[in-house]
Amino acid sequence: MNNKKAAPIEFLWLGLYSFAGFSLELILMVVLNIFNVGPSIPLHAGLTAALWFIASYLILHYVNKKFSFDPVNVHAHLDKRRLIMIGVICILLILVTSILFQGFKPLVEFHGDLQKSVLALIMRIIYYLAESGLILLTICFGQAFFEGQFSLPSYLPSGGFFLALTWGLIHFLLQGFSGGLFTIFFSLLTGILFVLVKKDFKKSYLLIALALIL
């Protein structure tokens, strides 16, 4: 790890790079269309997940090599009050998702566009796991930027606000009003989860992945 301290603007760029990682899915779709590769959920989900995992790894490797900032090795002990709040937020996210999907999300997807394919379901879950990584990186670097640039307190979920302004807003174009509104909601609540776990990277990833899958 480098001993160089990252300037706030560096975190802004890293947050934007993390957000830009989502665009790899769109680039992949263009490439597949050029080569006349037919629609396949397992193939699309698997390739997209691979690209997202690689992007997350490269961003973390760059940060670890260039700066003294190491988000992955943050470990925090959580008291009972925080655990209760985290549980309430997770339940709320799952309930709202179930309302939006008109049922338990994994089952609705399995019986819907996944056409009861176990392989497609597995690849969709891997897709969500990869997506969770980029979501967390965008929150993490957004939080670091706002705290460093504007001296905001660490208990404010500014990383979730940053995610809402980027990944959240773009979903209004991709998924319409309801999809965009839910993504804003999801962004803000996962940002709150991030500060509740005291920026513990592994705990944050687990919670975001569960919320996204369920």
C-alpha angles and dihedrals in degrees: 000000000000118000092220113120114228118238116230091251088059090059090050091055092045090051091050091047089053091050090047088057089074089065090069087082091060092046089051091052091053092050092048090050091050090055092043093240108169123235113280122164096204092048094045094045093045096048093043091049091050092052092047094048090050092048092050092048093049093049093050091045090052092049093047092049098045106033142037088237111110111172096172094065096055109120122181136185112225124210124219094263092056092046091053092049091048090050092050093050093048091050090048092051092050092047093050090046090051091051092049092048092039091234143018103327100227092049093045091051093044093053093037128045093353089061093217092297112152090199091053090049092051092048091047090054090050087049090055091047090055092045089052090059094057091043091054094046091051090051093044097051093039089054091049091049096051093044093049099039100041101021091239117173116260093239092067111092094229090147089062089050089052090050090050091052092052117022091022100052094045089061090067085069095040102041107016130243099314093045092048093047092051092048090053089050091048091048094052095046094047087050088056090049089053093057093040091059088048092246092301099166099205095045090047092050092050093050095045092048092050092048091049096046097043 
